[in-house]
Amino acid sequence: MKRHAKNPTAWAGIIAARQPMSSAIADDIMTKLHSALGDLKAGSTDDDLFDRLAAAINVGVVRAEQIHQRCVAPMLAARDALIRCDEIRGRHGRYGFDGPGLAAMAEGLEVYEEMVRNSTPQQMREAMTASIARMRRQVSQSINH
């Protein structure tokens, strides 16, 4: 019978996944998100920037639900702002925000940053997985109706 070799340092990965996000990683995440927001505010046509922000906000909605109801409203407002931003792209060919959308995005990213800095990588991965599953269900439901 063949034995599977066990990783004698697997515990290190498990412990690391349960530690708060490193400052360097959190800084990198937030720099990219703020840059994407700035470019979209300036009228970018880059769909990847929009998708980057939308993915973060969707993960943020799920993570907010896991933390506390008070965290959910700003994330939902930011999601709604992105929906309007996408509608502006559809009408004008460039991304943009209305005034309330800009305020909602600023607050949403502030809440998201607190989540990133105070959550573990594992918690953020679990929120991402749940967000993807949620989107797949929504797509499946829209196809079936």
Secondary structure, DSSP 8 states (H G I E B T S, - for coil): -------TTHHHHHHHHTS---HHHHHHHHHHHHHHHHHHHTT---HHHHHHHHHHHHHHHHHHHHH-HHHHHHHHHHHHHHHHHHHHHHHHSS----HHHHHHHHHHHHHHHHHHHHS-HHHHHHHHHHHHHHHHHHHHHHHH-
